């Protein structure tokens, strides 16, 4: 038995705020956005870890290869954004760099959740441009925030 409960990485309210951002971003696109949060990214490069999780969450199996994963190891202050082939070919390397820059500006002000939310919104806008919602589109992946170890 623990004497002290484990402190949550994100509160339920913060998780719901991010889920709502994902749902809003995905409303007008066939693209999929997932958020994965864990405490530490030990002994692995954050992008390598993001690629592992990308496959674990089946983001590479979307119809148009337009899934995006936002990965965060909050206690280590590490992150990575992994976009699948379809979206990466449309937006290029500079797009991801700019999303990171904008997100980090929020982080520097202590606004981690707001930074993640803004990043989700910006990615959703790009997905809407390149992969607009079509009549037969379905939500291929869950919108929940995945919390790891």
CNS distance restraints for C-alpha pairs under 8 A (distance, minus, plus):
assign (resid   9 and name CA) (resid  37 and name CA) 7.60 0.50 0.50
assign (resid   9 and name CA) (resid  38 and name CA) 7.33 0.50 0.50
assign (resid   9 and name CA) (resid  39 and name CA) 7.12 0.50 0.50
assign (resid   9 and name CA) (resid  74 and name CA) 7.34 0.50 0.50
assign (resid   9 and name CA) (resid 147 and name CA) 7.96 0.50 0.50
assign (resid  10 and name CA) (resid  14 and name CA) 5.85 0.50 0.50
assign (resid  10 and name CA) (resid  15 and name CA) 6.24 0.50 0.50
assign (resid  11 and name CA) (resid  15 and name CA) 6.24 0.50 0.50
assign (resid  12 and name CA) (resid  16 and name CA) 6.13 0.50 0.50
assign (resid  13 and name CA) (resid  17 and name CA) 6.14 0.50 0.50
assign (resid  14 and name CA) (resid  18 and name CA) 6.32 0.50 0.50
assign (resid  14 and name CA) (resid 113 and name CA) 6.83 0.50 0.50
assign (resid  15 and name CA) (resid  19 and name CA) 6.12 0.50 0.50
assign (resid  15 and name CA) (resid 144 and name CA) 7.86 0.50 0.50
assign (resid  15 and name CA) (resid 145 and name CA) 6.28 0.50 0.50
assign (resid  16 and name CA) (resid  20 and name CA) 6.05 0.50 0.50
assign (resid  17 and name CA) (resid  21 and name CA) 6.35 0.50 0.50
assign (resid  17 and name CA) (resid 117 and name CA) 7.81 0.50 0.50
assign (resid  18 and name CA) (resid  22 and name CA) 6.23 0.50 0.50
assign (resid  18 and name CA) (resid 113 and name CA) 7.54 0.50 0.50
assign (resid  18 and name CA) (resid 116 and name CA) 7.59 0.50 0.50
assign (resid  18 and name CA) (resid 117 and name CA) 5.89 0.50 0.50
assign (resid  18 and name CA) (resid 145 and name CA) 7.45 0.50 0.50
assign (resid  19 and name CA) (resid  23 and name CA) 6.20 0.50 0.50
assign (resid  19 and name CA) (resid 143 and name CA) 5.92 0.50 0.50
assign (resid  19 and name CA) (resid 144 and name CA) 5.80 0.50 0.50
assign (resid  19 and name CA) (resid 145 and name CA) 6.65 0.50 0.50
assign (resid  20 and name CA) (resid  24 and name CA) 6.11 0.50 0.50
assign (resid  21 and name CA) (resid  25 and name CA) 6.05 0.50 0.50
assign (resid  21 and name CA) (resid 117 and name CA) 6.08 0.50 0.50
assign (resid  21 and name CA) (resid 120 and name CA) 6.55 0.50 0.50
assign (resid  21 and name CA) (resid 121 and name CA) 6.61 0.50 0.50
assign (resid  22 and name CA) (resid  26 and name CA) 6.03 0.50 0.50
assign (resid  22 and name CA) (resid  33 and name CA) 6.44 0.50 0.50
assign (resid  22 and name CA) (resid  34 and name CA) 7.69 0.50 0.50
assign (resid  22 and name CA) (resid 120 and name CA) 6.36 0.50 0.50
assign (resid  22 and name CA) (resid 121 and name CA) 7.55 0.50 0.50
assign (resid  22 and name CA) (resid 124 and name CA) 7.85 0.50 0.50
assign (resid  22 and name CA) (resid 143 and name CA) 6.37 0.50 0.50
assign (resid  23 and name CA) (resid  27 and name CA) 5.96 0.50 0.50
assign (resid  23 and name CA) (resid 143 and name CA) 6.76 0.50 0.50
assign (resid  24 and name CA) (resid  28 and name CA) 7.93 0.50 0.50
assign (resid  24 and name CA) (resid 121 and name CA) 7.85 0.50 0.50
assign (resid  25 and name CA) (resid  29 and name CA) 7.60 0.50 0.50
assign (resid  25 and name CA) (resid 120 and name CA) 6.80 0.50 0.50
assign (resid  25 and name CA) (resid 121 and name CA) 5.62 0.50 0.50
assign (resid  25 and name CA) (resid 123 and name CA) 7.63 0.50 0.50
assign (resid  25 and name CA) (resid 124 and name CA) 4.32 0.50 0.50
assign (resid  25 and name CA) (resid 125 and name CA) 6.86 0.50 0.50
assign (resid  26 and name CA) (resid  30 and name CA) 6.92 0.50 0.50
assign (resid  26 and name CA) (resid  31 and name CA) 6.37 0.50 0.50
assign (resid  26 and name CA) (resid  32 and name CA) 6.51 0.50 0.50
assign (resid  26 and name CA) (resid  33 and name CA) 7.41 0.50 0.50
assign (resid  26 and name CA) (resid 124 and name CA) 6.16 0.50 0.50
assign (resid  26 and name CA) (resid 128 and name CA) 7.97 0.50 0.50
assign (resid  27 and name CA) (resid 133 and name CA) 7.51 0.50 0.50
assign (resid  28 and name CA) (resid 128 and name CA) 5.79 0.50 0.50
assign (resid  28 and name CA) (resid 132 and name CA) 6.00 0.50 0.50
assign (resid  28 and name CA) (resid 133 and name CA) 4.95 0.50 0.50
assign (resid  29 and name CA) (resid 124 and name CA) 7.50 0.50 0.50
assign (resid  29 and name CA) (resid 127 and name CA) 5.99 0.50 0.50
assign (resid  29 and name CA) (resid 128 and name CA) 4.75 0.50 0.50
assign (resid  29 and name CA) (resid 131 and name CA) 5.55 0.50 0.50
assign (resid  29 and name CA) (resid 132 and name CA) 4.39 0.50 0.50
assign (resid  29 and name CA) (resid 133 and name CA) 4.02 0.50 0.50
assign (resid  29 and name CA) (resid 134 and name CA) 7.64 0.50 0.50
assign (resid  30 and name CA) (resid  64 and name CA) 7.87 0.50 0.50
assign (resid  30 and name CA) (resid  66 and name CA) 7.76 0.50 0.50
assign (resid  30 and name CA) (resid 127 and name CA) 7.64 0.50 0.50
assign (resid  30 and name CA) (resid 128 and name CA) 7.79 0.50 0.50
assign (resid  30 and name CA) (resid 131 and name CA) 5.78 0.50 0.50
assign (resid  30 and name CA) (resid 132 and name CA) 6.14 0.50 0.50
assign (resid  30 and name CA) (resid 133 and name CA) 5.02 0.50 0.50
assign (resid  30 and name CA) (resid 134 and name CA) 7.19 0.50 0.50
assign (resid  30 and name CA) (resid 137 and name CA) 5.92 0.50 0.50
assign (resid  30 and name CA) (resid 138 and name CA) 7.29 0.50 0.50
assign (resid  30 and name CA) (resid 139 and name CA) 7.50 0.50 0.50
assign (resid  31 and name CA) (resid  62 and name CA) 7.96 0.50 0.50
assign (resid  31 and name CA) (resid  64 and name CA) 7.71 0.50 0.50
assign (resid  31 and name CA) (resid  66 and name CA) 5.09 0.50 0.50
assign (resid  31 and name CA) (resid  67 and name CA) 5.71 0.50 0.50
assign (resid  31 and name CA) (resid  68 and name CA) 7.89 0.50 0.50
assign (resid  31 and name CA) (resid 124 and name CA) 7.78 0.50 0.50
assign (resid  31 and name CA) (resid 127 and name CA) 5.87 0.50 0.50
assign (resid  31 and name CA) (resid 128 and name CA) 7.77 0.50 0.50
assign (resid  31 and name CA) (resid 131 and name CA) 6.46 0.50 0.50
assign (resid  32 and name CA) (resid  59 and name CA) 7.67 0.50 0.50
assign (resid  32 and name CA) (resid  62 and name CA) 7.70 0.50 0.50
assign (resid  32 and name CA) (resid  66 and name CA) 6.51 0.50 0.50
assign (resid  32 and name CA) (resid  67 and name CA) 4.57 0.50 0.50
assign (resid  32 and name CA) (resid  68 and name CA) 6.20 0.50 0.50
assign (resid  32 and name CA) (resid 139 and name CA) 7.56 0.50 0.50
assign (resid  32 and name CA) (resid 140 and name CA) 7.24 0.50 0.50
assign (resid  32 and name CA) (resid 141 and name CA) 6.77 0.50 0.50
assign (resid  33 and name CA) (resid  67 and name CA) 5.83 0.50 0.50
assign (resid  33 and name CA) (resid  68 and name CA) 4.83 0.50 0.50
assign (resid  33 and name CA) (resid  69 and name CA) 5.92 0.50 0.50
assign (resid  33 and name CA) (resid  70 and name CA) 7.69 0.50 0.50
assign (resid  33 and name CA) (resid 120 and name CA) 7.44 0.50 0.50
assign (resid  33 and name CA) (resid 124 and name CA) 7.88 0.50 0.50
assign (resid  33 and name CA) (resid 143 and name CA) 7.38 0.50 0.50
assign (resid  34 and name CA) (resid  67 and name CA) 7.82 0.50 0.50
assign (resid  34 and name CA) (resid  68 and name CA) 6.33 0.50 0.50
assign (resid  34 and name CA) (resid  69 and name CA) 4.91 0.50 0.50
assign (resid  34 and name CA) (resid  70 and name CA) 6.30 0.50 0.50
assign (resid  34 and name CA) (resid 142 and name CA) 7.86 0.50 0.50
assign (resid  34 and name CA) (resid 143 and name CA) 6.47 0.50 0.50
assign (resid  34 and name CA) (resid 144 and name CA) 7.49 0.50 0.50
assign (resid  34 and name CA) (resid 145 and name CA) 6.95 0.50 0.50
assign (resid  34 and name CA) (resid 146 and name CA) 7.96 0.50 0.50
assign (resid  35 and name CA) (resid  69 and name CA) 5.81 0.50 0.50
assign (resid  35 and name CA) (resid  70 and name CA) 4.83 0.50 0.50
assign (resid  35 and name CA) (resid  71 and name CA) 6.05 0.50 0.50
assign (resid  35 and name CA) (resid  72 and name CA) 7.99 0.50 0.50
assign (resid  35 and name CA) (resid 144 and name CA) 7.70 0.50 0.50
assign (resid  35 and name CA) (resid 145 and name CA) 5.29 0.50 0.50
assign (resid  35 and name CA) (resid 146 and name CA) 6.28 0.50 0.50
assign (resid  36 and name CA) (resid  53 and name CA) 7.92 0.50 0.50
assign (resid  36 and name CA) (resid  69 and name CA) 7.32 0.50 0.50
assign (resid  36 and name CA) (resid  70 and name CA) 6.31 0.50 0.50
assign (resid  36 and name CA) (resid  71 and name CA) 4.97 0.50 0.50
assign (resid  36 and name CA) (resid  72 and name CA) 6.30 0.50 0.50
assign (resid  36 and name CA) (resid 145 and name CA) 6.07 0.50 0.50
assign (resid  36 and name CA) (resid 146 and name CA) 4.72 0.50 0.50
assign (resid  36 and name CA) (resid 147 and name CA) 5.87 0.50 0.50
assign (resid  36 and name CA) (resid 148 and name CA) 7.13 0.50 0.50
assign (resid  37 and name CA) (resid  71 and name CA) 6.08 0.50 0.50
assign (resid  37 and name CA) (resid  72 and name CA) 4.83 0.50 0.50
assign (resid  37 and name CA) (resid  73 and name CA) 5.97 0.50 0.50
assign (resid  37 and name CA) (resid  74 and name CA) 6.99 0.50 0.50
assign (resid  37 and name CA) (resid 145 and name CA) 7.47 0.50 0.50
assign (resid  37 and name CA) (resid 146 and name CA) 6.21 0.50 0.50
assign (resid  37 and name CA) (resid 147 and name CA) 4.87 0.50 0.50
assign (resid  37 and name CA) (resid 148 and name CA) 6.02 0.50 0.50
assign (resid  38 and name CA) (resid  72 and name CA) 6.30 0.50 0.50
assign (resid  38 and name CA) (resid  73 and name CA) 4.87 0.50 0.50
assign (resid  38 and name CA) (resid  74 and name CA) 6.35 0.50 0.50
assign (resid  38 and name CA) (resid 147 and name CA) 5.66 0.50 0.50
assign (resid  38 and name CA) (resid 148 and name CA) 4.60 0.50 0.50
assign (resid  38 and name CA) (resid 149 and name CA) 5.30 0.50 0.50
assign (resid  39 and name CA) (resid  73 and name CA) 4.97 0.50 0.50
assign (resid  39 and name CA) (resid  74 and name CA) 5.25 0.50 0.50
assign (resid  39 and name CA) (resid  75 and name CA) 5.04 0.50 0.50
assign (resid  39 and name CA) (resid  76 and name CA) 6.88 0.50 0.50
assign (resid  39 and name CA) (resid 148 and name CA) 7.50 0.50 0.50
assign (resid  39 and name CA) (resid 149 and name CA) 6.15 0.50 0.50
assign (resid  40 and name CA) (resid  73 and name CA) 4.89 0.50 0.50
assign (resid  40 and name CA) (resid  74 and name CA) 6.80 0.50 0.50
assign (resid  40 and name CA) (resid  75 and name CA) 5.92 0.50 0.50
assign (resid  40 and name CA) (resid  76 and name CA) 5.47 0.50 0.50
assign (resid  40 and name CA) (resid 149 and name CA) 7.51 0.50 0.50
assign (resid  41 and name CA) (resid  45 and name CA) 7.42 0.50 0.50
assign (resid  41 and name CA) (resid  46 and name CA) 6.49 0.50 0.50
assign (resid  41 and name CA) (resid  49 and name CA) 7.33 0.50 0.50
assign (resid  41 and name CA) (resid  73 and name CA) 5.69 0.50 0.50
assign (resid  41 and name CA) (resid  76 and name CA) 6.84 0.50 0.50
assign (resid  41 and name CA) (resid  78 and name CA) 7.42 0.50 0.50
assign (resid  44 and name CA) (resid  48 and name CA) 6.53 0.50 0.50
assign (resid  44 and name CA) (resid  49 and name CA) 6.31 0.50 0.50
assign (resid  45 and name CA) (resid  49 and name CA) 6.28 0.50 0.50
assign (resid  46 and name CA) (resid  50 and name CA) 6.02 0.50 0.50
assign (resid  46 and name CA) (resid  71 and name CA) 7.81 0.50 0.50
assign (resid  46 and name CA) (resid  73 and name CA) 7.99 0.50 0.50
assign (resid  46 and name CA) (resid  78 and name CA) 6.46 0.50 0.50
assign (resid  46 and name CA) (resid  79 and name CA) 5.96 0.50 0.50
assign (resid  46 and name CA) (resid  80 and name CA) 5.81 0.50 0.50
assign (resid  47 and name CA) (resid  51 and name CA) 6.15 0.50 0.50
assign (resid  47 and name CA) (resid  79 and name CA) 7.63 0.50 0.50
assign (resid  47 and name CA) (resid  80 and name CA) 5.31 0.50 0.50
assign (resid  47 and name CA) (resid  81 and name CA) 7.44 0.50 0.50
assign (resid  47 and name CA) (resid  82 and name CA) 7.36 0.50 0.50
assign (resid  48 and name CA) (resid  52 and name CA) 6.39 0.50 0.50
assign (resid  49 and name CA) (resid  53 and name CA) 6.31 0.50 0.50
assign (resid  50 and name CA) (resid  54 and name CA) 5.88 0.50 0.50
assign (resid  50 and name CA) (resid  69 and name CA) 7.27 0.50 0.50
assign (resid  50 and name CA) (resid  70 and name CA) 7.81 0.50 0.50
assign (resid  50 and name CA) (resid  71 and name CA) 5.79 0.50 0.50
assign (resid  50 and name CA) (resid  80 and name CA) 6.30 0.50 0.50
assign (resid  50 and name CA) (resid  81 and name CA) 7.33 0.50 0.50
assign (resid  50 and name CA) (resid  82 and name CA) 6.53 0.50 0.50
assign (resid  51 and name CA) (resid  55 and name CA) 6.45 0.50 0.50
assign (resid  51 and name CA) (resid  82 and name CA) 6.86 0.50 0.50
assign (resid  52 and name CA) (resid  56 and name CA) 6.20 0.50 0.50
assign (resid  53 and name CA) (resid  57 and name CA) 5.94 0.50 0.50
assign (resid  54 and name CA) (resid  58 and name CA) 6.32 0.50 0.50
assign (resid  54 and name CA) (resid  59 and name CA) 5.44 0.50 0.50
assign (resid  54 and name CA) (resid  60 and name CA) 6.95 0.50 0.50
assign (resid  54 and name CA) (resid  69 and name CA) 6.39 0.50 0.50
assign (resid  54 and name CA) (resid  82 and name CA) 7.42 0.50 0.50
assign (resid  55 and name CA) (resid  59 and name CA) 6.05 0.50 0.50
assign (resid  55 and name CA) (resid  60 and name CA) 6.22 0.50 0.50
assign (resid  58 and name CA) (resid  62 and name CA) 7.66 0.50 0.50
assign (resid  59 and name CA) (resid  65 and name CA) 7.75 0.50 0.50
assign (resid  59 and name CA) (resid  67 and name CA) 5.28 0.50 0.50
assign (resid  59 and name CA) (resid  68 and name CA) 7.17 0.50 0.50
assign (resid  59 and name CA) (resid  69 and name CA) 7.70 0.50 0.50
assign (resid  59 and name CA) (resid  84 and name CA) 7.52 0.50 0.50
assign (resid  59 and name CA) (resid 141 and name CA) 7.85 0.50 0.50
assign (resid  60 and name CA) (resid  65 and name CA) 5.98 0.50 0.50
assign (resid  60 and name CA) (resid  66 and name CA) 7.99 0.50 0.50
assign (resid  60 and name CA) (resid  67 and name CA) 6.73 0.50 0.50
assign (resid  60 and name CA) (resid  84 and name CA) 6.36 0.50 0.50
assign (resid  61 and name CA) (resid  65 and name CA) 6.64 0.50 0.50
assign (resid  62 and name CA) (resid  66 and name CA) 6.48 0.50 0.50
assign (resid  62 and name CA) (resid  67 and name CA) 6.47 0.50 0.50
assign (resid  62 and name CA) (resid 140 and name CA) 6.78 0.50 0.50
assign (resid  64 and name CA) (resid  86 and name CA) 6.17 0.50 0.50
assign (resid  65 and name CA) (resid  84 and name CA) 5.53 0.50 0.50
assign (resid  65 and name CA) (resid  85 and name CA) 5.81 0.50 0.50
assign (resid  65 and name CA) (resid  86 and name CA) 4.70 0.50 0.50
assign (resid  65 and name CA) (resid  87 and name CA) 7.00 0.50 0.50
assign (resid  66 and name CA) (resid  83 and name CA) 7.05 0.50 0.50
assign (resid  66 and name CA) (resid  84 and name CA) 5.46 0.50 0.50
assign (resid  66 and name CA) (resid  85 and name CA) 6.88 0.50 0.50
assign (resid  66 and name CA) (resid  86 and name CA) 4.98 0.50 0.50
assign (resid  66 and name CA) (resid  87 and name CA) 4.88 0.50 0.50
assign (resid  66 and name CA) (resid  88 and name CA) 7.99 0.50 0.50
assign (resid  66 and name CA) (resid 127 and name CA) 7.68 0.50 0.50
assign (resid  66 and name CA) (resid 131 and name CA) 7.84 0.50 0.50
assign (resid  67 and name CA) (resid  83 and name CA) 6.00 0.50 0.50
assign (resid  67 and name CA) (resid  84 and name CA) 5.44 0.50 0.50
assign (resid  67 and name CA) (resid  87 and name CA) 7.38 0.50 0.50
assign (resid  68 and name CA) (resid  81 and name CA) 7.15 0.50 0.50
assign (resid  68 and name CA) (resid  82 and name CA) 5.65 0.50 0.50
assign (resid  68 and name CA) (resid  83 and name CA) 4.36 0.50 0.50
assign (resid  68 and name CA) (resid  84 and name CA) 6.27 0.50 0.50
assign (resid  69 and name CA) (resid  81 and name CA) 5.71 0.50 0.50
assign (resid  69 and name CA) (resid  82 and name CA) 5.11 0.50 0.50
assign (resid  69 and name CA) (resid  83 and name CA) 6.42 0.50 0.50
assign (resid  70 and name CA) (resid  79 and name CA) 7.48 0.50 0.50
assign (resid  70 and name CA) (resid  80 and name CA) 6.16 0.50 0.50
assign (resid  70 and name CA) (resid  81 and name CA) 4.73 0.50 0.50
assign (resid  70 and name CA) (resid  82 and name CA) 6.64 0.50 0.50
assign (resid  71 and name CA) (resid  79 and name CA) 5.33 0.50 0.50
assign (resid  71 and name CA) (resid  80 and name CA) 5.14 0.50 0.50
assign (resid  71 and name CA) (resid  81 and name CA) 6.15 0.50 0.50
assign (resid  71 and name CA) (resid  82 and name CA) 7.94 0.50 0.50
assign (resid  72 and name CA) (resid  77 and name CA) 7.46 0.50 0.50
assign (resid  72 and name CA) (resid  78 and name CA) 5.90 0.50 0.50
assign (resid  72 and name CA) (resid  79 and name CA) 4.38 0.50 0.50
assign (resid  72 and name CA) (resid  80 and name CA) 6.73 0.50 0.50
assign (resid  73 and name CA) (resid  77 and name CA) 5.91 0.50 0.50
assign (resid  73 and name CA) (resid  78 and name CA) 5.12 0.50 0.50
assign (resid  73 and name CA) (resid  79 and name CA) 6.10 0.50 0.50
assign (resid  74 and name CA) (resid  78 and name CA) 6.48 0.50 0.50
assign (resid  74 and name CA) (resid  79 and name CA) 7.93 0.50 0.50
assign (resid  81 and name CA) (resid  96 and name CA) 7.26 0.50 0.50
assign (resid  81 and name CA) (resid 100 and name CA) 7.98 0.50 0.50
assign (resid  83 and name CA) (resid  87 and name CA) 6.29 0.50 0.50
assign (resid  83 and name CA) (resid  88 and name CA) 5.77 0.50 0.50
assign (resid  84 and name CA) (resid  88 and name CA) 6.02 0.50 0.50
assign (resid  85 and name CA) (resid  89 and name CA) 5.97 0.50 0.50
assign (resid  86 and name CA) (resid  90 and name CA) 6.72 0.50 0.50
assign (resid  87 and name CA) (resid  91 and name CA) 6.25 0.50 0.50
assign (resid  87 and name CA) (resid 127 and name CA) 7.20 0.50 0.50
assign (resid  87 and name CA) (resid 130 and name CA) 7.57 0.50 0.50
assign (resid  88 and name CA) (resid  92 and name CA) 5.31 0.50 0.50
assign (resid  88 and name CA) (resid  93 and name CA) 7.34 0.50 0.50
assign (resid  90 and name CA) (resid 130 and name CA) 6.91 0.50 0.50
assign (resid  91 and name CA) (resid  95 and name CA) 5.75 0.50 0.50
assign (resid  91 and name CA) (resid 126 and name CA) 7.64 0.50 0.50
assign (resid  92 and name CA) (resid  96 and name CA) 7.35 0.50 0.50
assign (resid  93 and name CA) (resid  97 and name CA) 6.52 0.50 0.50
assign (resid  94 and name CA) (resid  98 and name CA) 6.14 0.50 0.50
assign (resid  95 and name CA) (resid  99 and name CA) 6.30 0.50 0.50
assign (resid  96 and name CA) (resid 100 and name CA) 6.17 0.50 0.50
assign (resid  97 and name CA) (resid 101 and name CA) 6.16 0.50 0.50
assign (resid  98 and name CA) (resid 102 and name CA) 6.21 0.50 0.50
assign (resid  99 and name CA) (resid 103 and name CA) 6.13 0.50 0.50
assign (resid  99 and name CA) (resid 119 and name CA) 5.99 0.50 0.50
assign (resid  99 and name CA) (resid 122 and name CA) 7.24 0.50 0.50
assign (resid  99 and name CA) (resid 123 and name CA) 7.79 0.50 0.50
assign (resid 100 and name CA) (resid 104 and name CA) 6.02 0.50 0.50
assign (resid 100 and name CA) (resid 119 and name CA) 7.74 0.50 0.50
assign (resid 101 and name CA) (resid 105 and name CA) 6.33 0.50 0.50
assign (resid 102 and name CA) (resid 106 and name CA) 6.86 0.50 0.50
assign (resid 102 and name CA) (resid 115 and name CA) 7.45 0.50 0.50
assign (resid 102 and name CA) (resid 119 and name CA) 7.43 0.50 0.50
assign (resid 103 and name CA) (resid 107 and name CA) 6.41 0.50 0.50
assign (resid 103 and name CA) (resid 115 and name CA) 4.56 0.50 0.50
assign (resid 103 and name CA) (resid 116 and name CA) 6.40 0.50 0.50
assign (resid 103 and name CA) (resid 118 and name CA) 6.94 0.50 0.50
assign (resid 103 and name CA) (resid 119 and name CA) 6.02 0.50 0.50
assign (resid 104 and name CA) (resid 108 and name CA) 6.03 0.50 0.50
assign (resid 104 and name CA) (resid 115 and name CA) 7.00 0.50 0.50
assign (resid 105 and name CA) (resid 109 and name CA) 6.75 0.50 0.50
assign (resid 105 and name CA) (resid 115 and name CA) 7.58 0.50 0.50
assign (resid 106 and name CA) (resid 110 and name CA) 6.59 0.50 0.50
assign (resid 106 and name CA) (resid 111 and name CA) 5.08 0.50 0.50
assign (resid 106 and name CA) (resid 112 and name CA) 6.36 0.50 0.50
assign (resid 106 and name CA) (resid 114 and name CA) 6.71 0.50 0.50
assign (resid 106 and name CA) (resid 115 and name CA) 4.80 0.50 0.50
assign (resid 107 and name CA) (resid 111 and name CA) 5.07 0.50 0.50
assign (resid 107 and name CA) (resid 112 and name CA) 4.88 0.50 0.50
assign (resid 107 and name CA) (resid 115 and name CA) 6.15 0.50 0.50
assign (resid 111 and name CA) (resid 115 and name CA) 6.01 0.50 0.50
assign (resid 112 and name CA) (resid 116 and name CA) 6.29 0.50 0.50
assign (resid 113 and name CA) (resid 117 and name CA) 6.04 0.50 0.50
assign (resid 114 and name CA) (resid 118 and name CA) 6.06 0.50 0.50
assign (resid 115 and name CA) (resid 119 and name CA) 6.19 0.50 0.50
assign (resid 116 and name CA) (resid 120 and name CA) 6.20 0.50 0.50
assign (resid 117 and name CA) (resid 121 and name CA) 6.29 0.50 0.50
assign (resid 118 and name CA) (resid 122 and name CA) 6.22 0.50 0.50
assign (resid 119 and name CA) (resid 123 and name CA) 6.11 0.50 0.50
assign (resid 120 and name CA) (resid 124 and name CA) 6.01 0.50 0.50
assign (resid 121 and name CA) (resid 125 and name CA) 6.27 0.50 0.50
assign (resid 122 and name CA) (resid 126 and name CA) 6.53 0.50 0.50
assign (resid 123 and name CA) (resid 127 and name CA) 6.18 0.50 0.50
assign (resid 124 and name CA) (resid 128 and name CA) 6.12 0.50 0.50
assign (resid 125 and name CA) (resid 129 and name CA) 6.47 0.50 0.50
assign (resid 126 and name CA) (resid 130 and name CA) 6.33 0.50 0.50
assign (resid 127 and name CA) (resid 131 and name CA) 5.24 0.50 0.50
assign (resid 127 and name CA) (resid 132 and name CA) 6.96 0.50 0.50
assign (resid 128 and name CA) (resid 132 and name CA) 4.61 0.50 0.50
assign (resid 128 and name CA) (resid 133 and name CA) 7.16 0.50 0.50
assign (resid 133 and name CA) (resid 137 and name CA) 6.30 0.50 0.50
